[in-house]
Every structure is written in C-alpha cells, then in structure tokens.
Amino acid sequence: REAELVRAANHRHHESLVRADGNADVVEVLMHNVVAVDAGVAFIMTAHVLVPAYDADRPATLSPRLVDAVLRKQLGYRGIVISDDLAMKAVSAHWDLGASMVGALKAGCDAGLLWGPKPEEQAAALEAVIHAVEARELPLSRVEDALARQHRVKARFLDARDPRRARPASNLREVLGCAEHLALAEEMAAVP
C-alpha cells in the first residue's frame, strides 16, 4: 500500500506436484498464508502442493479443506484467492483444464489462472464452469461470491476516497521509469 501497488502473496514455484508430508512442510505452507492474511494482502495465490494432513487426494488449489476451511474460515482471509496456473503439470497431468477450473472454484478460489493454454482451451474451461453451474455441480452462489469479492477488492483500489488505492494513470507516468525503478529492474534482472 505504501508504494501504492496492490499486494499479493505468492509461493515458491513448483513445476510438479509437491507433497508436504512432514510437520515442518505443513507449517511452512500454513505460515505463508498466516503472514499474508496478517499483512492484509489483496490476493493470495494457491500452490499446487499436496498436504495429506488436510487432503490426501487434491493439491491445495483444488482442496476445499485448505482453501475454504483453513484459509477462509480458520484464518479469516477475506481477499481474493487465485489459483496458480492450472495448466502447470502439477495439475494438468491429473485433471483437464475444465475439471481443474471447476475444482478450484469449488475449493474456494475466486479466479483460476490459465496462463499457457490457447484461447480455445481457455474458452473450454469457461464452458466447463458454465456447465457445472447449470448441472448444479458448482453452486451459482459460489460464483456470485467470487465475483462479489473481486468487485470489493477492485472498488477498494479504485475508490478515490480510499488512501490505499492505486495512483491515477496520469500520476503513474511521473513515477514509472524513474531512476529508482530502472535501478531496481536492473537489479532484479541480474538475479540468476
């Protein structure tokens, strides 16, 4: 907020499905979210990590026991939960895009990230959501809740009266590309 950016919490990147079996692994997964909730981030991105202590069959992204029960209810997170890329092998090797998109929404994610698929695959994932709602496999109220949460977060950052909101585009031109940002970009590019 101080930098007038919307903050989001991410996780360590894993290409394949990772198991969090030991107590230390489970604590690491949960503590990441505790810190993010306490910091008041606008978004939390789920990880495609399997936490058998909570759900032996589904990665966190697709697990209502982790997204809804732990993150939402136990930790009280009220911001947007977005899945990591559902096209990543950790998920796509086990579930097709449509099933994973519906599963992520059922679990409590408010949006599903589809970075890699072609537009027709993204459209098929959206169709799967529509069909799941029509078949009552995915409650319409869950979709409406996700959209309402997205709207609240957008309103928070676009409301001119809210001091936490992002700067108007006209002011951004004065800030973006400044010497400090260019130095930071160069420093980030140098990290292997």
N, C-alpha and C positions, 0 to 999 in steps of 0.2 A: 504494500500500500504506500509505503514511504516513497518508493520510486514511481508510483502511480502506474503500476502494472498489476494485472490480475495474477495472483499467485496460485500455483498448482503444485500438488505433491505427486511425485513420480516414484519409481522404484528402480532397483538395479535391473538392467536388461538381461533377459534370459531368452535364448532362441528356442530351446527345447523345454519341455515340461519339467520343472524342478520340484523335488519333494522337500518339504520342510518337516522332517521327522523328529529331530531332537528338540528338546525343550528350548535350547538356545535359538534354533531356527524359528520356532513358532513365536518366541518372544520378539525376535528381530522383525518378523512380519507384522506383528501386532503393534509393537512400539513405534514403527514407522507411521502407522495410522494415528496412534495416540498423539504423537508430536504434531502431525499435520492438523488434526482436529483442534488441538490446543492453540495452534498458530492461526486458526481461522481462515485457512486457505479456501478459495472459491471452488476448486476442483481437486479431487483425488483420483488418480488413475490406478485401476486394479492391476494386479500382477497375475500372470498365468502360472502361479505356483500352487502345487498340491499340498494341502495341510491336512494330513489324515486325522489329526486330532480333532478336527472340525468336520471334515468332509473327505472321505476316502475315495470318492468317485469323481469329483469335479474339481477343477482348479478354482482358485479364489474368484476369478472373474465370473464364473458360472455358478457359484455356490451361494444360495440364499442364507446359509448358515454363517457365512463370512460377511457378505455384503450387507444383507438386511439385518440379521440378528446381531452381529458383532459391531460392524461399522455404524450402522444407523441407530439401532436400538441401544446397544450396550455403551457405545462411545458417544452417542448423541450427535453424530455428524449430520448437518442439515444442508450442506452444499451439494454440488453436482458430483456424482460418481460416474466416471467414464472408463470404459474398458480400454485395455491396451489393444493393439491391433489384432483383431480377430482372425486375420489372415496369416498370423505367425504360426509356424509349425507346431508350437506347443499346444495350440487349439485346433488348427485346421487339419492336423494329422489324425484327429479323433472325431471331430464334428464338422459338418459342412457349414458354410457361412450363414445360411439361413437359420439352422438349428442353433448355432452359437450366438447369433444376434438375438434370437428369441430367448435363449437361455440367459444371456447377460441381462436383458431387461427383466426377466422373471426373477433373477437373483437380486435385483435392486439397482442395477446400473441405470443411469438416466440417459446415456448415449453409448453407442458402440462405435469404436474406431475401426474403419475399414480403409487402411492405407494402400495396400497393394493391389486389390482386385480391380479388374476392368469395370467400366461403368455398368455393363450388363450384369456383372456379378453383384455389384452394389445394389442394383435395381432388384435382383432376385432376393437379396437379403431383406430389403424393404418389403417386398411382396410376401416373404415368409412371415414378417411381423403382422402385416395386414391379415393374412390368412389365419394366423394364430389368434388374433383378436376376434375375427369372425367366427372361428371354431370354439371360442371361449377357452382356449388353452392359455392365453395371456389375457388377464383381465384388462378391460379398457381403462379402468380406474388406475392401473399401474402405469399405463402410457400417459394418461392425463396428469398423474402425479409427477412423472418425469418432465413433462412439458412445463408444468407449473413451476417446478424447481428451476428449470432453465430460465424461465421468464423472470423469476425473482432475482436470480444472480445477474442477469442482463440489466434489469432495472436498477439494481444496486450500483452497477458500474457506469450506467448511462445517465443517472439522475444528477442533474446539475447541482442540486442542493446537497448531495452526499459528498463529503470531502474525500471519501475513499475512491471516487470514480476516476476513470482514466481521463487524461487531458483531451480536449478537443483537437481535431486533426490540425487546425491552424497552429496551435502551440507545439504540436509534435514536430513540425518542420524546423522549429528552433532548437529542438533537443536532439533528434535523431541525426546521426552522422557527426555529432560534435567530437572533439578531440578525445574526450574521456571514453565515449562509446567505441570509437575506432581503435583506441589502445586496448580496450577490453576485448574486442573482436579479434585483434591480432594475438592477444594472449591466449584466448580460447582456441584459436586455430593452431597454435604451436603445441597444444597438449596432444600427445600421441594417442 
